[in-house]
């Protein structure tokens, strides 16, 4: 994180502390909205990548068919 980002975050937190309880709730709701929006954008990006989506589906099938290693087995190999 650079100095400008840290300064901006500090200012935002200081300003947040000065808000009324009602406004703090609105800020929290807006942050939750922005977080959900970013998650949706990431999901859209994954879904649009056909190869990646196919890989996920193959992995799901492998798991259902028992074609996987337990973490304890993998850890022993490391």
trRosetta pair geometry for C-beta under 8 A, 3 or more apart (Angstrom, degrees):
i j d omega theta_ij theta_ji phi_ij phi_ji
1 5 4.8 -120 -168 84 91 131
1 6 5.7 105 136 -55 120 90
2 5 5.1 97 57 8 71 103
2 6 7.2 -137 100 -4 37 90
3 6 5.7 -56 -148 38 33 111
3 7 6.2 35 154 -20 67 107
4 7 5.6 -54 -147 37 31 113
4 8 6.3 33 154 -20 65 106
5 8 5.7 -54 -147 36 30 112
5 9 6.4 30 154 -18 64 106
6 9 5.8 -55 -148 37 30 111
6 10 6.3 32 153 -21 65 107
7 10 5.7 -54 -147 35 30 112
7 11 6.4 30 155 -17 64 106
8 11 5.8 -55 -149 37 30 110
8 12 6.3 31 153 -20 64 107
9 12 5.6 -54 -146 36 31 113
9 13 6.3 29 156 -17 65 106
10 13 5.9 -56 -149 37 29 109
10 14 6.3 30 153 -19 64 107
11 14 5.7 -55 -147 37 31 112
11 15 6.2 29 155 -17 65 107
12 15 5.8 -56 -147 39 29 110
12 16 6.2 35 151 -26 64 106
13 16 5.4 -49 -145 32 32 117
13 17 6.6 36 155 -22 63 102
14 17 5.9 -52 -154 30 31 112
14 18 7.0 27 149 -18 61 106
15 18 5.8 -60 -158 33 36 112
15 19 7.2 48 147 -37 64 97
16 19 5.8 -45 -162 8 39 117
16 24 6.7 87 -176 -114 85 87
16 27 6.2 -179 -128 136 101 172
19 23 3.9 -118 -178 91 116 123
19 24 5.1 150 96 -57 119 75
19 27 6.8 113 67 -18 172 134
20 23 4.8 92 53 10 78 102
20 24 7.0 -136 96 -8 40 87
21 24 5.6 -52 -148 33 32 115
21 25 6.7 36 152 -21 63 101
22 25 5.8 -54 -158 31 32 112
22 26 6.7 31 146 -18 64 104
23 26 5.3 -50 -150 35 39 115
23 27 6.4 43 150 -21 68 100
24 27 5.6 -50 -149 34 34 113
24 28 6.4 36 151 -19 65 104
25 28 5.6 -53 -149 36 32 113
25 29 6.3 34 151 -20 65 105
26 29 5.6 -52 -148 36 32 113
26 30 6.3 32 153 -19 65 105
27 30 5.7 -55 -148 37 31 111
27 31 6.3 33 153 -20 65 105
28 31 5.7 -52 -147 35 31 112
28 32 6.5 33 152 -20 63 104
29 32 5.7 -54 -151 35 32 113
29 33 6.5 36 149 -21 64 104
30 33 5.4 -49 -150 33 35 115
30 34 6.4 34 152 -18 66 103
31 34 5.7 -52 -147 37 33 111
31 35 6.3 36 152 -21 65 105
32 35 5.7 -52 -147 35 31 113
32 36 6.4 31 154 -18 64 105
33 36 5.9 -57 -150 37 29 110
33 37 6.3 32 151 -22 64 107
34 37 5.5 -53 -147 35 32 115
34 38 6.5 33 154 -18 65 102
35 38 5.9 -54 -151 35 31 109
35 39 6.5 30 151 -17 64 107
36 39 5.6 -55 -148 38 33 112
36 40 6.2 36 152 -22 66 105
37 40 5.7 -52 -147 35 31 112
37 41 6.4 32 153 -19 64 104
38 41 5.6 -52 -148 35 33 112
38 42 6.4 33 153 -18 65 104
39 42 5.7 -53 -149 36 32 111
39 43 6.3 34 151 -20 65 105
40 43 5.6 -53 -148 36 32 113
40 44 6.4 35 153 -20 65 103
41 44 5.7 -51 -148 35 31 113
41 45 6.5 35 151 -22 63 104
42 45 5.6 -53 -151 33 33 115
42 46 6.5 32 152 -17 65 104
43 46 5.8 -55 -150 36 33 110
43 47 6.2 29 155 -16 67 109
44 47 5.8 -57 -143 40 30 109
44 48 6.1 29 158 -22 65 110
45 48 6.0 -58 -147 34 26 110
45 49 6.9 23 154 -19 60 105
46 49 6.0 -62 -156 31 33 107
46 52 6.0 -110 -158 113 70 135
46 53 6.9 121 151 -72 75 83
46 56 8.0 55 171 -33 115 148
47 53 6.1 60 -137 -83 42 129
49 52 3.9 33 109 21 119 118
49 53 6.3 154 87 -18 65 86
50 53 5.8 -59 -146 39 29 111
50 54 6.2 29 157 -19 66 107
51 54 5.8 -54 -147 36 29 111
51 55 6.4 33 152 -22 63 106
52 55 5.5 -53 -151 33 33 115
52 56 6.6 35 150 -20 65 101
53 56 5.7 -50 -152 32 34 113
53 57 6.5 33 150 -18 65 105
54 57 5.6 -54 -149 37 34 112
54 58 6.3 36 152 -20 67 103
55 58 5.7 -51 -147 35 32 111
55 59 6.4 34 153 -19 63 106
56 59 5.6 -56 -151 37 31 114
56 60 6.4 35 150 -22 64 104
57 60 5.6 -50 -149 33 33 114
57 61 6.5 32 152 -16 64 104
58 61 5.7 -55 -150 38 33 111
58 62 6.2 38 150 -23 66 104
59 62 5.5 -49 -145 34 33 115
59 63 6.4 35 154 -20 64 103
60 63 5.8 -53 -152 33 30 112
60 64 6.5 29 151 -17 64 106
61 64 5.6 -54 -147 37 33 111
61 65 6.2 21 157 -9 67 112
62 65 5.9 -68 -147 46 27 103
62 67 4.1 -86 -164 75 83 108
62 68 6.1 111 134 -57 100 87
63 66 7.8 46 -179 -67 29 20
63 67 7.4 -84 -61 57 23 67
63 68 5.5 25 -106 -35 64 138
69 73 4.6 -116 -179 82 103 126
69 74 5.2 118 113 -54 126 92
70 73 4.8 95 61 3 80 102
70 74 7.3 -153 95 -4 42 86
71 74 5.6 -57 -148 39 37 111
71 75 6.0 40 155 -25 70 108
72 75 5.7 -51 -143 35 29 115
72 76 6.7 37 155 -26 60 102
73 76 5.9 -51 -155 26 32 114
73 77 7.2 28 150 -17 61 104
74 77 5.9 -60 -162 32 37 111
74 78 7.0 37 147 -28 67 105
75 78 5.8 -53 -155 22 38 115
